Amino acid sequence: MPAPNSPVASGSFPSAAAEAARYALLRRLAPSMRHHLVVNLQPIGMIYEVMERRLRAATPDLANVQDSAGKINGFAKAALQSCIDVVGWLAQDDAATTPVPEALRECTLLLATSLSFRGYALRNETTPLAGLVRRSAMRNLLTGALVHCTDHWPGPADLVLTAQAQDDGVSITITLRPTHADKGFTAEANYRKIEWADLQAIAASEGAGISREGQAVHLRFPWCPPAA
């Protein structure tokens, strides 16, 4: 098993513990992925109904019809991109890299709605950072850590993300700040909780590092060289 901050060797396979942890994480992320897929599909039907009524008019307003067609096209393209994004979570490219701000945006955007239902608000207080990290490492470990925090730390609360650039990588901290907001829904999770051992297994398989201190979790991701 690789050291916490060393890159995973090319052609290596994650441990059974890491595979089990990733499966559990995907099961927990499934509702968020479903929402991510349908959010751009739902408006298409409504726009179509409006456009159909306009076309049945004695003198159709073609400018409005054309505008509606353009909106449908825009939502269809966004829905296609959402499908590609979700497939990327299921069949991840271990060689793909991404800027830190984009990785943070992607992970928080996926989870923000589902966590808000449970009484947690994501607060991204990171500043722009230069440098690339492995996309799969950030996706698996950051989302896993966020789900773990909401599984084991009582809400309502803010989950505050901060980041600090270091010579060999980036350190991201998730800190819990209790609030007096609505507690949200307390429905049972759709699958088992994400445990600390799951995060350790994911971190080791991704060549990342993880530690905790009180109600804060620290993640460390090594820098990747720029693409040739």
C-alpha positions in Angstrom: 0.0 0.0 0.0 1.5 3.4 -1.0 2.6 5.9 1.6 -0.1 8.6 2.5 1.5 11.3 0.3 3.0 9.3 -2.5 1.4 8.9 -5.9 -0.2 5.6 -6.7 2.0 3.5 -8.9 0.9 3.2 -12.5 -1.0 0.0 -13.0 -1.5 -0.7 -9.3 -4.9 -1.7 -8.0 -6.6 -0.4 -4.8 -7.0 -2.6 -1.8 -10.1 -4.6 -1.1 -10.8 -2.1 1.7 -10.5 0.8 -0.7 -12.8 -0.8 -3.2 -15.4 -1.5 -0.5 -15.1 2.1 0.7 -15.5 3.5 -2.8 -18.6 1.3 -3.4 -20.2 2.5 -0.1 -19.4 6.1 -1.1 -21.0 5.7 -4.6 -24.1 4.3 -2.9 -24.3 7.3 -0.7 -23.7 9.7 -3.6 -26.3 8.1 -5.8 -29.2 10.4 -4.7 -27.1 13.5 -5.4 -26.1 12.1 -8.8 -29.7 11.4 -9.6 -30.6 15.0 -8.8 -27.6 16.2 -10.8 -28.9 14.3 -13.8 -32.5 15.4 -13.7 -32.1 19.0 -12.8 -31.5 20.0 -16.4 -34.1 17.6 -17.8 -37.1 18.7 -15.9 -37.3 22.2 -17.5 -37.3 20.7 -21.0 -40.8 19.2 -20.6 -42.2 22.4 -19.2 -40.7 24.6 -22.0 -42.0 22.1 -24.6 -45.6 22.4 -23.3 -45.4 26.2 -23.5 -43.9 26.1 -27.0 -46.7 23.7 -28.1 -49.4 26.0 -26.9 -47.8 28.9 -28.7 -47.6 26.9 -32.0 -51.4 26.1 -31.7 -52.2 29.8 -31.7 -53.9 31.2 -34.8 -50.9 33.4 -35.4 -47.9 31.8 -33.6 -45.3 34.1 -32.3 -42.3 32.6 -34.0 -39.8 34.7 -32.1 -41.0 33.3 -28.8 -41.1 29.8 -30.2 -37.5 30.2 -31.4 -36.5 31.4 -28.0 -38.1 28.4 -26.4 -36.3 26.1 -28.8 -33.1 27.7 -27.9 -33.7 27.1 -24.2 -34.5 23.5 -24.9 -31.3 23.1 -26.7 -29.4 24.7 -23.9 -30.9 22.5 -21.2 -30.3 19.4 -23.4 -26.6 20.2 -23.8 -26.4 20.8 -20.0 -28.1 17.5 -19.4 -25.7 15.7 -21.7 -22.8 17.2 -19.9 -24.3 16.1 -16.6 -24.5 12.5 -17.9 -20.9 12.6 -18.9 -19.9 14.0 -15.5 -21.8 11.2 -13.6 -20.3 8.5 -15.8 -16.9 10.0 -14.9 -17.6 9.4 -11.3 -18.5 5.7 -12.0 -15.5 5.0 -14.4 -12.9 7.4 -13.2 -9.7 8.3 -15.1 -6.9 7.9 -12.6 -4.6 10.0 -14.8 -6.9 13.0 -15.1 -5.9 16.2 -13.3 -7.8 19.3 -12.3 -7.2 22.7 -10.7 -8.0 22.8 -7.0 -10.8 25.4 -7.3 -12.5 23.4 -10.0 -12.3 20.2 -8.0 -13.7 21.9 -4.9 -16.6 23.4 -7.0 -17.4 20.1 -8.5 -17.6 18.2 -5.2 -19.5 20.9 -3.3 -22.0 21.4 -6.1 -22.7 17.7 -6.1 -23.4 17.5 -2.4 -24.8 20.9 -1.5 -28.5 20.2 -2.0 -28.6 16.8 -0.3 -26.6 18.0 2.7 -28.8 21.1 3.1 -31.8 18.8 3.4 -30.0 17.2 6.4 -29.3 20.6 8.1 -25.7 21.2 6.8 -24.5 24.1 4.7 -21.3 23.9 2.7 -19.1 27.1 3.0 -16.2 27.2 0.6 -13.8 29.8 2.1 -10.9 28.7 0.0 -8.9 31.3 -1.9 -7.8 30.7 -5.6 -4.8 28.3 -5.7 -2.6 27.5 -8.6 -1.6 23.9 -9.3 -3.1 20.6 -10.4 -4.3 17.6 -8.3 -5.6 14.2 -9.4 -9.3 14.5 -10.1 -10.2 11.0 -8.8 -8.3 11.6 -5.5 -10.2 14.8 -4.9 -13.6 13.4 -5.9 -13.3 10.3 -3.7 -11.6 11.6 -0.6 -13.2 15.1 -0.4 -16.8 13.8 -1.0 -16.1 10.9 1.3 -14.9 13.1 4.1 -17.9 15.5 3.7 -20.3 12.6 3.9 -18.4 11.1 6.9 -18.6 14.4 8.8 -22.4 14.6 8.3 -22.7 11.0 9.4 -20.9 11.4 12.7 -21.1 15.1 13.6 -24.6 16.4 14.7 -26.2 19.2 12.8 -27.4 21.8 12.1 -23.9 23.0 11.2 -21.8 24.7 8.6 -19.1 22.6 6.9 -16.3 25.2 6.2 -13.7 24.4 3.6 -10.3 26.1 3.7 -7.2 25.3 1.7 -3.5 26.1 2.0 -0.9 25.6 -0.7 2.3 23.8 0.3 5.5 23.0 -1.6 4.5 19.4 -2.3 0.7 19.7 -2.5 -2.4 21.3 -1.1 -3.9 20.9 2.4 -7.7 21.1 2.6 -9.5 21.4 6.0 -13.1 20.7 6.7 -14.2 22.3 9.9 -17.6 21.9 11.6 -19.3 25.1 12.9 -22.6 24.4 14.8 -25.4 26.7 13.9 -29.0 27.4 15.0 -30.4 26.7 11.5 -33.2 24.2 10.7 -32.2 20.7 11.6 -33.4 19.4 8.3 -34.7 15.9 7.7 -33.4 13.0 9.8 -34.2 10.3 7.3 -32.0 7.2 7.4 -29.1 7.1 4.9 -29.7 5.1 1.7 -26.7 3.0 2.6 -24.3 2.5 5.5 -22.3 5.3 7.1 -18.9 6.3 5.8 -16.4 5.3 8.6 -13.0 6.8 9.3 -11.4 3.5 8.2 -13.1 4.0 4.8 -11.5 7.4 4.4 -8.1 6.0 5.4 -8.4 3.3 2.8 -9.4 5.7 0.1 -6.6 8.1 1.0 -4.0 5.4 0.9 -5.2 4.1 -2.5 -5.3 7.6 -3.9 -1.8 8.6 -2.7 -3.3 11.3 -0.5 -3.2 11.9 3.3 -5.9 12.4 5.9 -5.9 13.2 9.6 -8.4 14.7 12.1 -8.2 17.1 15.0 -11.4 17.6 17.1 -14.1 18.6 14.7 -11.8 19.2 11.8 -10.6 16.9 9.1 -7.4 17.6 7.2 -6.9 16.3 3.7 -3.6 16.4 1.8 -3.2 16.0 -2.0 0.1 16.0 -3.8 0.6 18.3 -6.8 0.6 16.8 -10.3 2.9 18.0 -13.0 1.3 20.1 -15.8 0.1 18.2 -18.8 2.7 18.1 -21.6 
